[in-house]
């Protein structure tokens, strides 16, 4: 998408005034300094939707896989079915309406526009929380938990469980700006989140995340800003150094591992040997990959659907965990904002192993979902998170926890931070 087209998403004004019109110029540096916050609405030009449908109709399909399972990737029949639905039945405007019913904003931090949802609870004593999404996800992962977390009395909870929510789009993702230079790594992002929370007037808050959101929450905890009270992560970084070395070398597991540790080792070994090709490409050649993802909506859909199949708790059939509309909302968001390439560049910025153990002293909570990339043993969690205040294994849900199991995710987040409310 061109910069001109990207601007047509914006309807901006200073403060919280009502907004009319479509076009807006990028915020000048002065707005970065004075912390202006501008309202935001989504309005994709119809020509972009028409172009998408034309491209879908002109798809040049690959030959069929030569195996009977997903071993070679997304199967042809599955992708043909998804694309047919995308072309004939999917309605992007429904998602637009859903997003525009929520309070959306743009603010410029460190020279880059940051898009975010800011949903305040009706309960005055609510705990502020910033939630960070991951890849190939977006803020859309969180839509089903906004109501239960901000207004718990309407969703089976009590006023004491309420949160004020700040849900930003990471740089290069969704409606946030695309970095034009290097340096937007998790450390810089976490510092930007500090600025954002301060700009919104929150003196104390907690952080939650999965996938990249876990990485950002971990980094935020390492930075120890005065206002951070604790974190909750559902993809914690706990692989001990001695285990990481063995995995890197491709050696067999060491003797003496407990059953849950051996299971975690086996899952991580499978990721290293068969499941990390996607990351290797984004870490080393995001720009080369971008030419395909930016030009072919079906190529982008297959790239993302493959991870939905791998990482949902669905046995490789993501439609068991997410609806087609939900997956296509996310895929369409990447396509229509032209962010497949800029999102991939985050891997280039941070080519560390995000599963290796951190060393964090801030109060931390962990929920282990059975469909996550690996299931963290408590013994490993306690070594990495030195002030582990909550650890729980649940029986359903995967990598996209809030998206797949919103009620369970809500319950876990409430429980994780309940210790702060006494």
Order of alpha helices (4+ residues) and beta strands (2+ residues): alpha-alpha-beta-alpha-alpha-alpha-beta-beta-beta-alpha-beta-alpha-beta-alpha-beta-alpha-alpha-alpha-alpha-alpha-alpha-beta-alpha-beta-alpha-alpha
